[in-house]
Amino acid sequence: MVRVDGLRKSYGTVEAVRGVSLEVQRGQVVVVIGPSGCGKSTFLRCINLLEEPSAGTLQVGDRSFEFGPGKAMPHGRDLARFRARIGMVFQQFDLFPHKTVLGNVMSGPLIVKKMPKAEAEPIARDLLAKVGLANFTARYPRELSGGQQQRVAIARAMAMQPEIMLFDEVTSALDPELVGEVLDVMKQLAADGTTMIVVTHEMAFAHDVADHVVVMEAGQVVEQGPADEVLLRPKNARTASFLSRFHSTIGERKA
C-alpha cells in the first residue's frame, strides 16, 4: 500500500529525515514512536507531500515518486488527486468554524470530489454515527469539546474515502480525560481494516493496535518490528531507554 525508500528531508543544512525506509501493507496499522523533534511528523507530512522530500522514493498504491535534484513534484489537480487518496488528521482540529459538524464532514466530498449533496450527506451522517456524534450534526465546532472536535476531524478525513489514514499526534492537544474517546475511534478504525500510519506517544494504544512499530531518533529509524517485540523486548539501547518510562503502562495493559 505504501513503500518508502531512503526518504530524506532537509531544511537548509538541517536534515530532519535521514534515509527512512518503510513498507505498509493494506489493512496494516503502523505506529511511529520516538522522542519529540526526531522527525516523525515531518516524515508523515512527506508521505502526503505536504512537505517535499529532498531525496528518496515514495509509492502509495499505484503512484510512485522519485525525489531529488531534477525531479519534479506533482502540481495542481494532479497533486490534489493524490492527496485525496490519503486522509490526514493533525494535532490541531482545524475545523471550519462557520460550518456545522455535518457541514465540516461533507466539505471534502462536496468541494474536492464535486459529489452531489444528496450523495455526500448520508456518507457524512454514517461517519458521524461511527465516531459517536450522530446527535451533534447541527452543532458548530465552538460548541464541542476538544475530543468531540477531533472525532469530527477524523470523520471529515474519512469522508474522502481515503486509501490510507495518517494520524499525527492527534491526542496531544487534548485534556487527559478526552484522550480515550479519540483513541477508541482509532481502535475501531483499525478493527475495521483501515490502513493507518500513526505518530503517537500513547504507548498502550500502540501495543494494543499496532501490527508494526517504527522507532525514530534524530531523523532515522533505529528499530522496527512487531509491536510486542519492539515495545516489550527492544533490541536497540536507545529504544530501550526511550521506552523505559512507558513499560509499566504497557505491562498493565498487557495484563
HELIX and SHEET records of a PDB file:
HELIX    1   1 LYS A   40  ILE A   47  1                                   8    
HELIX    2   2 GLY A   76  ALA A   84  1                                   9    
HELIX    3   3 VAL A  101  ILE A  111  1                                  11    
HELIX    4   4 LYS A  117  LYS A  130  1                                  14    
HELIX    5   5 ALA A  134  PHE A  136  5                                   3    
HELIX    6   6 PRO A  141  GLU A  143  5                                   3    
HELIX    7   7 GLY A  146  MET A  158  1                                  13    
HELIX    8   8 PRO A  176  ALA A  191  1                                  16    
HELIX    9   9 MET A  203  VAL A  209  1                                   7    
HELIX   10  10 ALA A  227  LEU A  232  1                                   6    
HELIX   11  11 ALA A  237  LEU A  243  1                                   7    
HELIX   12  12 HIS A  247  LYS A  254  1                                   8    
SHEET    1   A 4 VAL A  14  VAL A  24  0                                        
SHEET    2   A 4 VAL A   2  TYR A  11 -1                                        
SHEET    3   A 4 ALA A  55  VAL A  60 -1                                        
SHEET    4   A 4 ARG A  63  PHE A  67 -1                                        
SHEET    1   B 6 ILE A  86  VAL A  89  0                                        
SHEET    2   B 6 ILE A 164  ASP A 168  1                                        
SHEET    3   B 6 MET A 196  VAL A 199  1                                        
SHEET    4   B 6 VAL A  29  ILE A  33  1                                        
SHEET    5   B 6 HIS A 212  GLU A 217  1                                        
SHEET    6   B 6 GLN A 220  GLY A 225 -1                                        
END                                                                             
